[in-house]
Amino acid sequence: LVNIIKNEEQEYNDEEKRAIKEGKEFLEKCQGIEKMKKMISPDSRVEMKMVHVDGESLGTGIATAVIDASVEELAVFSYHLVTRENKRTMKMYGISQMVEKCINNHSLYYISTRDLGFFLNPREGRSKMTWMKEKDGKVVIDVSDTKDVIEE
């Protein structure tokens, strides 16, 4: 995937372009909020903040770190969540199942099931992840809830 991000031109449909645009707009909105709550990070090299966007029911976390890697390597690390290492540790976080379903070279579905406790039914999360490399070399990854794979 690193080679694809570096070297291959991608064709995006209107839905993928819209998702990337909305994701960037949401990030800009979050970064524009001056009243951020600093949070304690378990990693001293990561600065964490929490913001609440007006009209949203949830808070949004923003983590910042300096990492010695190419933008393409970081994108691949963030994009592929279903790795052998994650599968070994997912039970610690209540995740009973993780599935990646590839759509194309720049989009995939990420489906997870979490066990929330003895009296609660498992919860399923379904996200669509899309990456896009911009002209300035930045790689934007949008993660959005989806109902596209509800029957899976």
DONUKE-868191 format. One record per residue (C-alpha): residue number from 1; x, y, z. Coordinates in steps of 0.02 Angstrom, whole numbers, plus 50000, padded with zeros to 5 digits. Example, Ala and Ser with C-alpha at 12.3 -4.5 7.8 and 13.67 -1.06 7.14 Angstrom:
// residues 2
<node resi="1" x="50615" y="49775" z="50390"/>
<node resi="2" x="50684" y="49947" z="50357"/>
// end
This chain:
// residues 152
<node resi="1" x="50000" y="50000" z="50000"/>
<node resi="2" x="50146" y="50119" z="50033"/>
<node resi="3" x="50198" y="50100" z="49851"/>
<node resi="4" x="50019" y="50130" z="49792"/>
<node resi="5" x="50004" y="50289" z="49896"/>
<node resi="6" x="50174" y="50352" z="49834"/>
<node resi="7" x="50159" y="50308" z="49650"/>
<node resi="8" x="49985" y="50265" z="49587"/>
<node resi="9" x="49854" y="50392" z="49539"/>
<node resi="10" x="49684" y="50348" z="49613"/>
<node resi="11" x="49510" y="50374" z="49542"/>
<node resi="12" x="49382" y="50430" z="49673"/>
<node resi="13" x="49194" y="50426" z="49654"/>
<node resi="14" x="49085" y="50570" z="49713"/>
<node resi="15" x="49043" y="50486" z="49879"/>
<node resi="16" x="49228" y="50461" z="49920"/>
<node resi="17" x="49269" y="50641" z="49874"/>
<node resi="18" x="49125" y="50703" z="49982"/>
<node resi="19" x="49182" y="50597" z="50131"/>
<node resi="20" x="49360" y="50666" z="50121"/>
<node resi="21" x="49295" y="50845" z="50104"/>
<node resi="22" x="49178" y="50826" z="50254"/>
<node resi="23" x="49315" y="50745" z="50358"/>
<node resi="24" x="49435" y="50889" z="50322"/>
<node resi="25" x="49299" y="51017" z="50363"/>
<node resi="26" x="49263" y="50929" z="50529"/>
<node resi="27" x="49449" y="50929" z="50575"/>
<node resi="28" x="49463" y="51114" z="50533"/>
<node resi="29" x="49309" y="51149" z="50640"/>
<node resi="30" x="49386" y="51054" z="50786"/>
<node resi="31" x="49554" y="51140" z="50767"/>
<node resi="32" x="49466" y="51309" z="50764"/>
<node resi="33" x="49394" y="51284" z="50937"/>
<node resi="34" x="49501" y="51378" z="51062"/>
<node resi="35" x="49426" y="51298" z="51216"/>
<node resi="36" x="49510" y="51127" z="51212"/>
<node resi="37" x="49529" y="51018" z="51365"/>
<node resi="38" x="49705" y="50947" z="51383"/>
<node resi="39" x="49705" y="50763" z="51425"/>
<node resi="40" x="49838" y="50653" z="51502"/>
<node resi="41" x="49912" y="50536" z="51373"/>
<node resi="42" x="49975" y="50363" z="51419"/>
<node resi="43" x="50121" y="50401" z="51302"/>
<node resi="44" x="50227" y="50551" z="51353"/>
<node resi="45" x="50269" y="50584" z="51169"/>
<node resi="46" x="50086" y="50611" z="51124"/>
<node resi="47" x="49991" y="50772" z="51161"/>
<node resi="48" x="49805" y="50742" z="51181"/>
<node resi="49" x="49659" y="50864" z="51182"/>
<node resi="50" x="49471" y="50846" z="51186"/>
<node resi="51" x="49349" y="50966" z="51104"/>
<node resi="52" x="49162" y="50977" z="51095"/>
<node resi="53" x="49093" y="51041" z="50930"/>
<node resi="54" x="48932" y="51140" z="50949"/>
<node resi="55" x="48783" y="51037" z="50894"/>
<node resi="56" x="48874" y="50871" z="50916"/>
<node resi="57" x="48826" y="50750" z="51053"/>
<node resi="58" x="49001" y="50678" z="51075"/>
<node resi="59" x="49173" y="50745" z="51113"/>
<node resi="60" x="49314" y="50728" z="50987"/>
<node resi="61" x="49491" y="50683" z="51034"/>
<node resi="62" x="49642" y="50755" z="50945"/>
<node resi="63" x="49812" y="50672" z="50969"/>
<node resi="64" x="49974" y="50750" z="50906"/>
<node resi="65" x="50145" y="50668" z="50897"/>
<node resi="66" x="50307" y="50684" z="50799"/>
<node resi="67" x="50349" y="50519" z="50714"/>
<node resi="68" x="50503" y="50473" z="50612"/>
<node resi="69" x="50419" y="50393" z="50460"/>
<node resi="70" x="50356" y="50441" z="50288"/>
<node resi="71" x="50179" y="50505" z="50269"/>
<node resi="72" x="50139" y="50350" z="50167"/>
<node resi="73" x="50201" y="50232" z="50304"/>
<node resi="74" x="50096" y="50323" z="50434"/>
<node resi="75" x="49943" y="50315" z="50322"/>
<node resi="76" x="49962" y="50127" z="50300"/>
<node resi="77" x="49985" y="50103" z="50488"/>
<node resi="78" x="49826" y="50201" z="50524"/>
<node resi="79" x="49728" y="50126" z="50380"/>
<node resi="80" x="49753" y="49941" z="50412"/>
<node resi="81" x="49685" y="49909" z="50586"/>
<node resi="82" x="49668" y="49720" z="50569"/>
<node resi="83" x="49846" y="49663" z="50600"/>
<node resi="84" x="49911" y="49508" z="50688"/>
<node resi="85" x="49965" y="49615" z="50835"/>
<node resi="86" x="49794" y="49699" z="50850"/>
<node resi="87" x="49707" y="49530" z="50840"/>
<node resi="88" x="49813" y="49469" z="50987"/>
<node resi="89" x="49769" y="49619" z="51096"/>
<node resi="90" x="49590" y="49659" z="51042"/>
<node resi="91" x="49510" y="49554" z="51180"/>
<node resi="92" x="49589" y="49670" z="51311"/>
<node resi="93" x="49482" y="49811" z="51239"/>
<node resi="94" x="49321" y="49710" z="51231"/>
<node resi="95" x="49332" y="49679" z="51043"/>
<node resi="96" x="49274" y="49503" z="51002"/>
<node resi="97" x="49289" y="49517" z="50813"/>
<node resi="98" x="49373" y="49630" z="50684"/>
<node resi="99" x="49352" y="49616" z="50496"/>
<node resi="100" x="49424" y="49719" z="50353"/>
<node resi="101" x="49335" y="49713" z="50186"/>
<node resi="102" x="49431" y="49793" z="50043"/>
<node resi="103" x="49330" y="49899" z="49921"/>
<node resi="104" x="49475" y="49961" z="49813"/>
<node resi="105" x="49654" y="50025" z="49834"/>
<node resi="106" x="49597" y="50177" z="49934"/>
<node resi="107" x="49439" y="50123" z="50028"/>
<node resi="108" x="49391" y="49982" z="50145"/>
<node resi="109" x="49257" y="49934" z="50270"/>
<node resi="110" x="49308" y="49904" z="50450"/>
<node resi="111" x="49183" y="49800" z="50549"/>
<node resi="112" x="49205" y="49765" z="50734"/>
<node resi="113" x="49102" y="49681" z="50870"/>
<node resi="114" x="49123" y="49728" z="51053"/>
<node resi="115" x="49064" y="49635" z="51206"/>
<node resi="116" x="48999" y="49766" z="51328"/>
<node resi="117" x="48966" y="49655" z="51477"/>
<node resi="118" x="48863" y="49517" z="51551"/>
<node resi="119" x="48688" y="49590" z="51529"/>
<node resi="120" x="48716" y="49682" z="51365"/>
<node resi="121" x="48711" y="49617" z="51187"/>
<node resi="122" x="48869" y="49636" z="51083"/>
<node resi="123" x="48881" y="49800" z="50985"/>
<node resi="124" x="48935" y="49808" z="50805"/>
<node resi="125" x="49026" y="49955" z="50728"/>
<node resi="126" x="49039" y="49978" z="50541"/>
<node resi="127" x="49153" y="50109" z="50467"/>
<node resi="128" x="49210" y="50155" z="50294"/>
<node resi="129" x="49390" y="50215" z="50282"/>
<node resi="130" x="49453" y="50312" z="50131"/>
<node resi="131" x="49625" y="50388" z="50103"/>
<node resi="132" x="49671" y="50524" z="49978"/>
<node resi="133" x="49843" y="50596" z="49942"/>
<node resi="134" x="49837" y="50782" z="49910"/>
<node resi="135" x="49946" y="50883" z="49792"/>
<node resi="136" x="50052" y="50949" z="49937"/>
<node resi="137" x="50096" y="50770" z="49990"/>
<node resi="138" x="49978" y="50759" z="50138"/>
<node resi="139" x="49874" y="50601" z="50155"/>
<node resi="140" x="49698" y="50623" z="50224"/>
<node resi="141" x="49609" y="50473" z="50299"/>
<node resi="142" x="49421" y="50487" z="50328"/>
<node resi="143" x="49335" y="50364" z="50444"/>
<node resi="144" x="49145" y="50373" z="50439"/>
<node resi="145" x="49004" y="50266" z="50505"/>
<node resi="146" x="48918" y="50169" z="50367"/>
<node resi="147" x="48767" y="50060" z="50335"/>
<node resi="148" x="48839" y="49996" z="50171"/>
<node resi="149" x="48884" y="49826" z="50245"/>
<node resi="150" x="48740" y="49806" z="50368"/>
<node resi="151" x="48702" y="49628" z="50309"/>
<node resi="152" x="48881" y="49567" z="50339"/>
// end
